[in-house]
Amino acid sequence: MWRIWWCVVVLSASVGIRAEQLALAMSTEAYKAFEHTQSMRLALEAFTLAGHNVTIKVVPGERALRLANSGELDGDLFRQPQAVSDFPHLIPVQVPIHKAKYYVYVFSNRECPLSIDDITRLKPIGLSGLKYFELVYAKSEVGFLQVDGMKLLTDSLRKRRADFTVAPIDLFGAYDKLDGAEDFKPCFEQPLFETQSYIYLHAKHQPLIPALEAALISLGLSYP
């Protein structure tokens, strides 16, 4: 009950804040993964509850972050903290809008490692521009391979240039339309790691953040 009361108070206080027309960036990869999801619906609904109108600008990879950090766009949706560390003008709305568990995938005709600990002796392959792969590369004792695009990733695994890749199940589902995505299988029931994604706003919009956090909480989301 206290949470509902607090949200009502903060959202009521936000009435005095001028409504904004916000243009938010999304990377191409994030847009493909989240366009029709509950997470996207809740994120956009939070802006509506806080009194703001939003348009989404789909921009390739890191360019979305650069545009948001420069203030040319007003923020960025569905970003993990490690991806934003080099962009000092972006401030998180501290209620995560998506939580993801990342799993090990191999080519469908390959054997999975015996245990998740064995991947340290195998070579991972990742996609350029997706920062979470840095967490994967750091676990490898034999180096890694990084490529541009799902087709190159698929071809490299097929030709045994690398041993495995890592993806959340929901993001991997978004790749089903791309070449070769159906050729992968998950290896373990437990994830390799978990991450959370947030709304980031340019620092000039910092006064909008409390009301957005309250709106997200009123929609059933919570602080980490």
Salt bridges, closest charged atoms under 4 A:
GLU20 OE2 - ARG18 NH2 3.28
GLU35 OE1 - HIS36 NE2 3.49
GLU45 OE1 - ARG41 NH1 2.58
GLU62 OE2 - ARG66 NH1 3.87
ASP74 OD1 - LYS204 NZ 3.94
ASP74 OD1 - HIS205 NE2 2.76
ASP76 OD1 - ARG79 NE 2.91
ASP118 OD1 - ARG121 NH2 2.60
GLU134 OE2 - LYS131 NZ 3.33
ASP155 OD2 - LYS151 NZ 3.15
ASP155 OD1 - ARG158 NH1 2.79
ASP170 OD2 - HIS98 NE2 2.70
ASP183 OD2 - ARG158 NH2 3.59
